[in-house]
Amino acid sequence: MEFCIGTCAKIDQVVMVKQAEDLGFTHFGVGEGPLLFSDPYQFLALAASQTSTIALGTMVTNPLTRIAPVTANSMATLNALAPGRTFLGIGTANNALRSMGNRTAKISELSHSIEVSRELMAGRRTTHNWLGQSREVEFLDKDSGFYNVKDHIPIWVAAGGPRGLAEA
């Protein structure tokens, strides 16, 4: 059986991830809120160095605070620190964007971000649409050790409503 626990990223409380692992939790996720919490990827990198079995990921990030190639890079970098122990939780956002006075992501923006992230995290070239331009993108040196695109990174979609659930 798998058990997941999630919280806000608070950098001085990263020890709780090791405690969760010791208690038998299989997954630990942290939320993203640039004006609310510590940075989730820095928190997860520290957690990766202090744990050995628990899966680590975002619960959740969104396609607007970080564009898809940046999110994919953050996850693939975490995957280099915790090979095969990462997951990407992503949704349209609420607190992360509303706390900055912005709208949540559209389902089309979420869908595109998921597609681009999935392809990049699998080491494949894909088309990224941003600022009215379409460009082919890919990680340039996949065997460098800068990131890990060999171990699969599952994507979890946080969704509500009929369109969000259909996307998930």
C-alpha positions, 0 to 999 in steps of 0.5 A: 500500500502507498501513503502520501503526505503533503505540506507547504514547503518550509525550508527549515522543516525539511527534516519532516520528510525523513520522519515521514519516510521512517514512518512508512510513507511512500510519497511526500509532496510540497505545494508551490506558492511563491509569495506564501512558502519556501521554494518547493524545488529547493526543499525537495533537493534538500529532502532528496539528500536526507532520504533514500526511498520516499518519492518526492514531488510537487503537490502542486505546481502550475504552468504559469509560475514556471514555464514547462521547460523550467518545470521539466528541468527542475524535475529532471534535476531532482530526478538526478538527486533521487533517481526514480523517486520523483513525481510532478504534481501539476494543476491550474493553481489557486493559492500560488497565482491568486496570492500574486493577484493573477488568474489561474491557468486555463485548461489549455495552458495546463494541457500544453505544460503537461505535454511539454514537461512529459516529453522533455522529462522523457528525454525527447524533443518537443514543441513549446509554445510561449509568448506567441512563438513555437519552438522545438526544445529538448535537453541538450546534453542528456548524458551529462549528469545535469539531469536524469531523463532515464528514470520515468517521472510520473505526472499527477494532475490536480483537477476539478470540474468536467474539463479539468477531470477530462484533462487528468 
